[in-house]
């Protein structure tokens, strides 16, 4: 999401929910106009004609406001709403004049005759002023509520992200400290790997990365852990099917790999094998991280936090189109990350 999008306060008038609201209001107004006391010929044909006219008028206003949204968003909310309201009245007045002129030229009698014809354009303008003010206020309040929800969700995700970073920092620093005297070359390489991980961590808030970059971070982390655990850590990979250019927030998979090693493989005296698999499934992609578990699970500080953190981040970035599934089994534990076929992070915000 761009910075400009963060400051938008007007609703997206061309979005399906907004268009549906406009069409629904137009149809309700059509029913009121046709069924109001004193209305002439409250028939199905008249309802159809009025409905078509008001639907066209509503969609025309939505398209005009959609095209002006960028300019209106640069104004203060009060000024922008006032101008949007005046634009709606102006568009409705011009449209009513056009329909009245065409009706007179073709003698269709759609706008009435005599006094009724004279009231057609002012009546349209007044109705638009009343209904447009209420509708704009409703859409403005709804958009502000959505912005507050998005801001609260982002703040929560940032807090969760901050809890992820220290966890692997302390483990990595301890590993590097133990290697400095005996294996300086390995310690230097571990520092480089840690540097790459922290470059991602310190810039992860609101950043966009790719699945390929995230898998490289997993490799950096696994190299650090291999130095610490030695032959107790084996890794089996099957990730060739995954799209490396898939847009993904940074540090989405690395904490799950760390969780698997820290809570699954490390407590085992003999260690174990970390399984990393990725494949195409119906409607998306599936990434599985599996590890053996101790016969008696060891309760360690932070156990379960990584899964909760990543589940929250997946929900924030991908909504209900993605999921994180924890699948404990007999002597093993698997975490499955399911992502949509196309990442919504690939699409620029409108």
PAGUVO-69236 format. One record per atom (N, C-alpha, C): residue in three letters; y negated, x, z. Coordinates in steps of 0.001 Angstrom, whole numbers, plus 500000, padded with zeros to 6 digits. Example, Ala and Ser with C-alpha at 12.3 -4.5 7.8 and 13.67 -1.06 7.14 Angstrom:
2
ALA505690513190507800ALA504500512300507800ALA503300513200507800SER502250512850507080SER501060513670507140SER499970512900507870
% end
This chain:
350
UNK501183500849500000UNK500000500000500000UNK498770500882500000UNK497828500601499161UNK496629501417499043UNK495633501057500114UNK494615501940500276UNK493579501686501261UNK492789500439500922UNK492582500214499625UNK491852499017499224UNK492570497768499642UNK493876497773499535UNK494656496607499916UNK494562496350501406UNK494400497424502216UNK494330497240503652UNK493099496447504060UNK492036496435503223UNK490796495772503584UNK490629494448502853UNK491629493972502183UNK491521492689501500UNK491627491559502513UNK490749490572502354UNK490777489438503267UNK490999488127502525UNK490745488108501213UNK490999486900500433UNK492478486792500096UNK492996485574499980UNK494407485424499599UNK494606485776498137UNK495826486169497740UNK496108486416496324UNK496241485090495595UNK495185484668494898UNK495142483329494302UNK496183483133493201UNK496648484234492604UNK497648484106491543UNK499081484195492072UNK499255484320493384UNK500608484381493923UNK501240482993493927UNK502561482959493879UNK503265481673493824UNK502978480782495030UNK502977481301496288UNK502670480420497418UNK501287479785497320UNK500279480568496885UNK498932480022496774UNK498849478996495657UNK499457479291494524UNK499458478329493415UNK500176477037493803UNK501259477174494557UNK501973475974495001UNK501090475136495916UNK500352475797496831UNK499453475068497725UNK498361474347496937UNK497817475019495919UNK496774474407495092UNK497325473194494340UNK498512473332493766UNK499109472223493023UNK499453471050493938UNK499909471364495148UNK500228470292496094UNK498973469531496498UNK497892470265496793UNK496640469603497151UNK496118468764495977UNK496214469299494761UNK495755468554493586UNK496536467253493421UNK497837467288493655UNK498644466082493510UNK498322465057494595UNK498070465521495807UNK497677464608496877UNK496338463944496569UNK495402464723496028UNK494110464153495642UNK494294463127494529UNK495180463421493576UNK495443462470492504UNK495964461147493055UNK496869461199494009UNK497400459983494625UNK496302459200495346UNK495417459930496058UNK494332459256496771UNK493377458584495802UNK493040459281494711UNK492108458727493728UNK492682457472493072UNK493960457525492728UNK494567456397492016UNK494815455215492944UNK495231455485494190UNK495609454411495101UNK494475453961496012UNK493281454570495871UNK492154454197496722UNK491731452754496447UNK491269452030497467UNK490804450647497251UNK489670450600496238UNK489764449706495322UNK488742449557494292UNK489000450354493044UNK490032451192493042UNK490346451965491834UNK490914451038490772UNK490527451271489539UNK490971450427488431UNK492344450856487952UNK493229449892487772UNK494516450156487108UNK495341451204487784UNK495748450962489030UNK496571451923489762UNK497990451873489221UNK498147452392488038UNK499438452363487371UNK500015453760487264UNK501284453828486860UNK501957455110486704UNK501285455947485621UNK500804455281484547UNK500137456026483469UNK498842456660483960UNK498097455887484738UNK496837456438485267UNK497114457606486213UNK498151457472487050UNK498513458555487949UNK498878459807487167UNK499597459646486063UNK499967460803485244UNK498745461492484663UNK497788460689484166UNK496586461274483559UNK495763462018484601UNK495561461379485760UNK494774462018486823UNK495477463269487340UNK496797463203487469UNK497549464358487957UNK497411465541487011UNK497567465289485715UNK497450466374484739UNK496057466991484791UNK495027466144484883UNK493655466651484924UNK493410467504486173UNK493827467003487345UNK493567467728488579UNK494424468995488700UNK495664468935488194UNK496489470149488205UNK495854471223487334UNK495393470823486159UNK494725471772485258UNK493475472336485922UNK492705471470486599UNK491485471903487251UNK491795472878488398UNK492832472568489170UNK493193473448490274UNK493664474812489792UNK494513474830488769UNK495011476097488244UNK493890476903487600UNK492946476219486950UNK491806476916486352UNK490977477613487422UNK490715476927488531UNK489966477548489624UNK490733478724490222UNK492060478576490359UNK492868479662490928UNK492814480903490046UNK492892480715488732UNK492853481854487809UNK491491482546487868UNK490418481757487906UNK489079482346487962UNK488894483139489261UNK489304482555490400UNK489176483257491670UNK490078484485491728UNK491237484399491087UNK492139485555491041UNK491476486720490310UNK490802486425489208UNK490139487483488447UNK488931488056489189UNK488341487272490096UNK487167487736490839UNK487526488300492204UNK488809488331492553UNK489202488706493913UNK488735490118494284UNK488877491063493354UNK488468492436493656UNK486996492527494020UNK486134491821493267UNK484701491855493556UNK484379491127494854UNK485026490000495101UNK484756489231496314UNK485207489968497565UNK486301490739497458UNK486809491470498616UNK485857492567499067UNK484961492986498185UNK484001494025498568UNK482823493457499360UNK482736492135499434UNK481685491482500197UNK482173491188501613UNK481261490763502451UNK481659490310503776UNK482423488996503637UNK483308488669504579UNK484061487419504468UNK483169486190504299UNK482074486117505051UNK481200484941504943UNK480583484845503554UNK480056485956503049UNK479440485934501719UNK480481485676500632UNK481653486322500773UNK482694486136499776UNK483194484719499716UNK483401484094500881UNK483862482703500900UNK482802481768500318UNK481545482030500621UNK480472481191500074UNK480428481284498561UNK480519482503498041UNK480482482670496586UNK481728482061495944UNK482893482243496563UNK484119481635496032UNK484001480116495991UNK483399479554497033UNK483199478100497091UNK482251477629495990UNK481153478367495793UNK480197478006494733UNK480821478168493343UNK481672479201493189UNK482357479389491909UNK483275478199491632UNK483983477724492642UNK484859476569492456UNK484068475337492025UNK482935475116492671UNK482099473960492301UNK481589474112490872UNK481141475336490521UNK480633475561489167UNK481708475379488108UNK482907475933488349UNK484004475786487388UNK484384474319487236UNK484457473601488350UNK484827472179488299UNK483775471367487554UNK482498471659487809UNK481421470926487128UNK481472471162485625UNK481627472415485208UNK481697472714483776UNK482929472079483133UNK484062472126483850UNK485277471521483309UNK485117470012483168UNK484476469369484161UNK484260467924484091UNK483326467569482933UNK482262468388482738UNK481364468159481595UNK482112468287480275UNK483001469274480179UNK483772469459478951UNK484671468259478686UNK485350467778479716UNK486241466632479544UNK485441465388479172UNK484289465215479827UNK483467464043479522UNK482948464090478084UNK482530465261477628UNK482048465409476252UNK483164465122475241UNK484353465645475491UNK485484465386474607UNK485870463908474617UNK485783463287475803UNK486149461873475909UNK485198461000475111UNK483906461326475196UNK482927460551474431UNK483107460756472934UNK483392461985472536UNK483552462259471104UNK484776461561470531UNK485829461499471297UNK487075460901470811UNK487229459443471214UNK486302458940472044UNK486323457535472486UNK487665457163473108UNK488126458012474034UNK489407457747474699UNK489255456883475949UNK488079456862476521UNK487850456053477711UNK488451456626478981UNK488708457916478998UNK489338458519480172UNK488379458642481345UNK487100458848481087UNK486123459033482160UNK485368457752482492UNK485819456634481956UNK485195455360482249UNK483994455104481348UNK483270454081481692UNK482094453715480901UNK480979453284481832UNK479767453313481331UNK478622452875482103UNK478404453719483333UNK478295453030484487UNK478026453716485755UNK479170454647486140UNK480405454249485828UNK481555455087486158UNK481492456406485410UNK481090456360484140UNK480979457584483352UNK479872458478483880UNK478772457863484342UNK477658458647484869UNK478042459345486175UNK478952458726486935UNK479352459318488212UNK480474460338488070UNK481046460485486889UNK482243461311486728UNK481997462775487109UNK480953463380486541UNK480700464796486809UNK480252465024488253UNK479250464254488789UNK478879464462490201UNK480042464206491167UNK480866463204490866UNK481995462906491752UNK482981464071491785UNK483229464678490629UNK484109465846490573UNK483545467002491392UNK482242467222491268UNK481612468325491995UNK481676468100493508UNK481421466867493947UNK481444466560495382UNK482858466693495931UNK483852466142495206UNK485236466258495658UNK485669467718495749UNK485270468511494762UNK485616469934494774UNK484950470632495948UNK483691470279496252UNK482993470912497364UNK483704470632498687UNK484136469390498893UNK484791469029500151UNK486191469628500253UNK486991469410499203UNK488380469877499243UNK488445471396499125UNK487578471986498298UNK487568473438498131UNK487219474158499419UNK486257473624500183UNK485884474253501448UNK487062474254502423UNK487753473105502503UNK488899473019503412UNK490030473946502964UNK490295473975501646UNK491390474795501132UNK491097476280501287UNK489876476700500994UNK489520478110501154UNK489621478539502621UNK489174477664503509UNK489269477994504932UNK490726478132505353UNK491587477222504889UNK493010477285505220UNK493636478576504698UNK493384478911503420UNK493955480109502829UNK493426481373503508UNK492156481360503899UNK491569482512504584UNK492245482731505937UNK492439481650506706UNK493080481771508018UNK494518482263507871UNK495246481729506898UNK496629482154506670UNK496682483635506301UNK495770484091505445UNK495771485495505022UNK495422486415506189UNK494502485993507049UNK494165486801508211UNK495342486891509177UNK496069485788509330UNK497257485808510193UNK498306486770509634UNK498521486740508315UNK499483487660507700UNK499054489111507890UNK497761489391507772UNK497275490753507958UNK497516491222509385UNK497309490329510360UNK497562490704511749UNK499038490982511993UNK499903490176511363UNK501341490409511500UNK501725491743510883UNK501181492042509685UNK501480493319509042UNK500970494491509876UNK499765494356510429UNK499211495434511250UNK500047495656512510UNK500480494564513141UNK501315494696514330UNK502655495336513995UNK503232494953512851UNK504510495538512439UNK504364497024512161UNK503268497396511501UNK503054498819511195UNK502842499619512471UNK502104499055513431UNK501900499761514692UNK503223499957515424UNK504079498939515377UNK505379499057516041UNK506227500123515366UNK506227500143514035UNK507009501137513303UNK506489502537513578UNK505161502702513644UNK504607504020513953UNK505050504487515342UNK505090503554516299UNK505553503913517638UNK507027504309517622UNK507833503578516863UNK509252503918516752UNK509433505272516077UNK508599505532515063UNK508683506805514358UNK508372507967515289UNK507411507765516188UNK507057508821517127UNK508215509136518070UNK509070508143518341UNK510220508384519206UNK511318509156518477UNK511329509120517152UNK512362509822516393UNK512106511332516398UNK510865511751516270UNK510554513149516012UNK510978514112517126UNK510677513841518404UNK511018514835519431UNK512518515059519573UNK513321514093519211UNK514758514176519451UNK515374515385518757UNK515126515523517442UNK515734516657516754UNK514922517945516938UNK513667517817517377UNK512872519019517629UNK513498519856518755UNK513810519227519862UNK514313519981521010UNK515669520613520701UNK516547519866520053UNK517852520419519687UNK517701521622518760UNK516817521484517775UNK516645522550516793UNK516032523793517416UNK515047523590518275UNK514416524750518908UNK515402525500519800UNK516255524765520500UNK517278525427521316UNK518235526240520454UNK518602525682519297UNK519493526398518384UNK518832527678517879UNK517578527574517468UNK516859528745516948UNK516720529813518026UNK516402529378519249UNK516241530345520345UNK517534531106520608UNK518657530427520474UNK519937531096520743UNK520335532063519630UNK519697531960518443UNK520084532799517303UNK519145533982517077UNK517989533961517710UNK516961534956517378UNK517469536390517541UNK518172536691518631UNK518619538074518883UNK519894538419518139UNK520827537495518081UNK522135537814517500UNK522198537597515997UNK521494536600515491UNK521566536283514048UNK520164535949513553UNK519297536946513444UNK517895536691513072UNK517736536052511695UNK518584536415510729UNK518467535830509390UNK518741534330509433UNK519779533945510191UNK520078532520510315UNK518967531798511071UNK518394532456512065UNK517294531852512817UNK516092531613511903UNK515803532591511018UNK514684532441510091UNK514918531270509136UNK516138531156508638UNK516444530048507738UNK516349528711508479UNK516783528694509745UNK516685527464510527UNK515229527063510737UNK514359528060510936UNK512934527753511083UNK512396527123509804UNK512818527638508640UNK512376527062507366UNK512875525626507211UNK514134525391507591UNK514663524031507508UNK513907523099508446UNK513643523588509657UNK512903522772510620UNK511489522488510127UNK510893523466509465UNK509554523280508913UNK509546522172507865UNK510563522150506998UNK510651521090505985UNK510831519719506632UNK511635519671507692UNK511839518390508385UNK510540517903509023UNK509800518815509644UNK508580518387510309UNK507456518083509333UNK507496518694508170UNK506513518343507149UNK506654516869506787UNK507899516407506723UNK508150514989506453UNK507801514129507653UNK508166514604508863UNK507953513792510061UNK506474513584510345UNK505670514634510212UNK504255514537510544UNK503476513720509521UNK504037513556508323UNK503343512749507322UNK504069511482506982UNK505011511055507849UNK505864509916507504UNK505188508582507673UNK504147508494508496UNK503527507203508746UNK502844506682507485UNK503391505607506899UNK502836505011505694UNK503132505781504423UNK503892506891504519UNK504156507704503331UNK505305507126502523UNK505379507570501274UNK506468507180500401UNK507188508429499940UNK508480508378499956UNK509290509475499459UNK510357508925498539UNK511358509742498272UNK512469509315497425UNK513779509554498160UNK514819508902497663UNK516133509077498248UNK516606510514498085UNK516268511136496948UNK516644512529496739UNK516013513445497772UNK514730513215498082UNK514059514032499097UNK514681513810500471UNK515059512572500756UNK515672512290502053UNK517035512954502183UNK517796512981501101UNK519094513663501154UNK518918515166501334UNK517842515729500784UNK517558517147501015UNK517223517401502482UNK516512516475503116UNK516218516636504541UNK517499516568505366UNK518410515715504951UNK519699515650505635UNK520404516999505533UNK520337517617504357UNK520951518945504190UNK520285519970505101UNK518947519920505204UNK518245520850506109UNK518746520670507536UNK518850519426507950UNK519281519170509313UNK520727519620509534UNK521588519350508555UNK522993519732508700UNK523152521250508758UNK522299522001508059UNK522375523457508142UNK522031523937509549UNK521017523295510169UNK520666523667511539UNK521817523358512487UNK522405522171512337UNK523492521791513224UNK524755522618512978UNK524961523038511744UNK526121523896511463UNK525998525230512173UNK524782525739512290UNK524576526980513037UNK524913526795514515UNK524623525623515026UNK524854525376516452UNK526309525044516753UNK526926524215515897UNK528283523747516181UNK529360524578515492UNK528980525335514462UNK529955526188513778UNK531076525375513144UNK532340525831513278UNK533468525152512636UNK533779523779513224UNK533128523415514333UNK533367522090514902UNK532756520980514057UNK531863521348513139UNK531224520350512284UNK531664520547510840UNK532338519545510296UNK532695519517508878UNK531978518330508233UNK531614518483506975UNK530869517432506278UNK531583517102504981UNK531779515823504739UNK532373515350503491UNK531357514437502805UNK530954514826501599UNK529912514101500878UNK530468513420499633UNK529956512225499355UNK530210511528498094UNK528971510692497794UNK527921511386497325UNK526603510766497170UNK526087510826495736UNK526937511231494797UNK526469511436493427UNK526033510137492748UNK526538508985493203UNK526218507717492547UNK524832507201492903UNK524202507775493924UNK522921507253494387UNK521776507690493469UNK520791506813493254UNK519630507162492413UNK518638508021493186UNK518467509258492776UNK517616510190493513UNK516141509779493497UNK515709509029492482UNK514297508654492381UNK513970507371493132UNK514940506796493803UNK514736505542494540UNK513693505752495639UNK512660504917495666UNK511579505066496650UNK512065504671498033UNK511761505542499006UNK512288505353500356UNK511293505954501348UNK511075505328502507UNK510226505967503515UNK510907507211504066UNK510165508252504383UNK510773509491504906UNK511498509262506230UNK512502510097506471UNK513265510094507718UNK513898508738508005UNK514517508172506990UNK515259506930507185UNK516735507202507426UNK517277508261506803UNK518696508584506937UNK518950509725507914UNK518041510704507972UNK518273511870508828UNK518509511511510294UNK517748510574510884UNK518034510227512288UNK519414509609512477UNK519940508909511456UNK521284508334511566UNK522343509434511528UNK522117510447510696UNK523030511590510662UNK522987512326511999UNK521784512501512519UNK521648513151513822UNK522357512346514908UNK522212511034514842UNK522871510172515828UNK524396510327515769UNK524923510413514545UNK526374510550514375UNK526881511857514964UNK526120512921514779UNK526547514216515316UNK526351514270516828UNK525204513814517279UNK524851513953518693UNK525750513102519593UNK526065511892519154UNK526836510971520001UNK528307510879519612UNK528659511386518428UNK530038511260517991UNK530793512570517937UNK530291513506517147UNK531028514750516910UNK530819515772518025UNK529604515940518482UNK529313516975519474UNK530106516824520779UNK530291515607521314UNK531057515499522569UNK532542515832522422UNK533065515856521191UNK534485516144520996UNK534729517655521083UNK535664518115521894UNK535930519562521994UNK536294520182520652UNK537054519454519832UNK537463519969518539UNK536475519642517427UNK535422518884517750UNK534464518491516727UNK535020517408515832UNK534548517347514603UNK535025516322513684UNK534328516397512344UNK534636515436511497UNK534105515399510130UNK533076514289510002UNK531930514648509455UNK530882513676509155UNK531075513198507723UNK531226511893507524UNK531420511317506194UNK530116510720505701UNK529656511154504536UNK528467510613503898UNK528862510088502527UNK528744508783502330UNK529117508181501044UNK528006507264500566UNK527865507185499266UNK526894506282498659UNK527459505676497402UNK527210504391497196UNK527762503714496022UNK526908502521495647UNK527108502068494424UNK526458500853493933UNK527306499651494342UNK526662498636494904UNK527342497400495265UNK526599496245494601UNK527156495053494733UNK526519493882494132UNK525113493703494695UNK524133493762493812UNK522752493526494218UNK522033494691494854UNK522661495871494918UNK521940496972495528UNK522755498230495704UNK522386499006496731UNK523009500296497027UNK523477500310498473UNK524544501028498705UNK525105501113500052UNK525327502571500415UNK524790502981501563UNK524944504343502079UNK525648504240503432UNK526775504915503559UNK527567504845504797UNK527628506213505450UNK527470506227506764UNK527547507442507573UNK528619507205508634UNK529696507983508556UNK530816507802509472UNK531085509037510302UNK531539508822511515UNK531865509941512413UNK532968509521513386UNK533763510495513856UNK534741510181514905UNK534042509966516234UNK534718509253517125UNK534152508963518435UNK535090509454519530UNK534543509870520664UNK535405510222521793UNK536205509000522253UNK537390509250522806UNK538213508142523312UNK537467507369524384UNK536739508088525222UNK535880507467526225UNK534435507777525837UNK533719506793525297UNK532348507048524853UNK531495507653525949UNK530759508695525588UNK529878509384526532UNK528490508778526409UNK527988508296527528UNK526650507707527519UNK525618508814527613UNK524849508987526540UNK523865510063526517UNK522473509465526350UNK521487510224526805UNK520104509741526709UNK519750509450525258UNK519161508284525022UNK518747507927523672UNK519832507299522843UNK521002507080523421UNK522098506498522648UNK521708505121522135UNK521830504920520842UNK521513503635520229UNK520081503507519748UNK519169504412520169UNK517772504299519773UNK517590504501518277UNK518320505462517695UNK518152505739516269UNK518489504510515438UNK519578503832515790UNK519979502647515026UNK518913501559515140UNK518414501327516349UNK517375500308516532UNK516097500690515777UNK515730501977515838UNK514526502428515138UNK514642502226513639UNK515761502668513070UNK515922502568511619UNK516035501111511187UNK516693500291511981UNK516779498862511638UNK515385498237511587UNK514520498616512541UNK513154498097512545UNK512379498597511328UNK512559499864510973UNK511843500406509815UNK512328499782508518UNK513627499565508401UNK514167498907507208UNK513604497497507081UNK513545496770508213UNK512983495426508178UNK511524495423507775UNK510772496432508211UNK509348496492507868UNK509132496781506386UNK509882497746505853UNK509654498176504472UNK510351497299503432UNK511528496756503756UNK512328496055502751UNK512557494578503055UNK512193494122504262UNK512408492721504601UNK513890492396504717UNK514227491133504401UNK515625490701504543UNK516486491079503352UNK515924491834502401UNK516723492281501260UNK517535493540501579UNK517321494094502756UNK518062495281503170UNK518581495053504585UNK519513495903504985UNK520116495732506311UNK520710497044506782UNK520866497162508090UNK521595498267508698UNK522712497641509534UNK523940498023509230UNK525109497437509879UNK525843498528510647UNK526020498323511935UNK526808499234512762UNK528231498690512838UNK529200499531512442UNK530589499078512354UNK531495499992513173UNK531591499760514491UNK532508500568515304UNK533954500222514993UNK534822501244514995UNK536238501043514723UNK537094501766515738UNK538356501868515455UNK539299502531516357UNK539145504046516214UNK538450504657517158UNK538256506094517133UNK537224506581516146UNK536449505673515557UNK535420506087514596UNK534241505124514680UNK533167505529514051UNK531959504711514043UNK531281504894512695UNK530884503780512073UNK530209503837510770UNK528905503055510844UNK527908503623510209UNK526641502926510030UNK526433502756508530UNK526183501535508109UNK526027501221506692UNK524591500761506450UNK523912501453505553UNK522557501077505151UNK522641500426503776UNK522217499188503692UNK522218498466502423UNK520785498268501949UNK520531498680500714UNK519198498628500134UNK519214497783498868UNK518096497126498533UNK518051496349497283UNK518157497254496063UNK518540496673494940UNK518737497446493717UNK517450498145493297UNK516328497438493380UNK515032498013493058UNK514205498083494333UNK513657499237494616UNK512867499394495830UNK511508498732495682UNK511091497870496642UNK509754497296496569UNK508662498358496724UNK509021499529497245UNK508033500603497383UNK507691501240496043UNK508491500926494999UNK508178501415493663UNK507070500648493004UNK506786499421493536UNK505807498536492921UNK504480498676493635UNK503389499050492937UNK502094499162493599UNK501677497827494177UNK501044497856495360UNK500579496619495976UNK499491495993495129UNK499504494650495075UNK498516493942494271UNK497326493545495135
% end
